[in-house]
């Protein structure tokens, strides 16, 4: 290799390397933006639509929901009683409150169930 071809080789390498690096970084930035946009679309698309109430409006629970909650409390009490059956201790249920349901997808809930279930 003579000196002229070596200079041309180095000059082309000095030009091509930054062009390649900037194009890869640019494409990664575009990919990150696209993924972020799709995530916001998916998250906003899965939110349940809530009925808007006028200010001061109060919706009383229906009789069916009260009856269902009484049945659920009876089932919980029976399950606790059967757990303590034969141990000699009496179980007392002081209050029953609904848990706050987290915003999890079905797949997330299935993963949590799979990883926390008994052997």
C-alpha positions, 0 to 999 in steps of 0.5 A: 500500500502506498501513502496515497491509498492509505490516506484515502482509506483512513479518510473514508473510515473517518467519514463512514464511522460517524455516519454509521454511528449517528444512523444507528443512534437515530434509528434507536431514538425513533424506535424508542419513540414508537414504543412509547407511543404504542404503550400510551395508546394501549394503556389509554385504550384499556381504561374503563369508561366511567359514567360522569355524574353531575355534581352533588349526585349520589347513587345508592347501592342497589338491593341486589348488591347488598344481598350479594355482599351479605352472601359474600360475607357469609362465604368468607365467614364459613371459610375462616371457620373451616380453617380454624375448625378443630384447632380449639381457637375461635375466629372472629371476623371484625370487618370485611372491606373490598380490596382495592383492585389494581390496574393490572392486565389479565396477563399480569394477574395470571403471571402473579397467580402463577408465581405465587400459587402453592406448590 
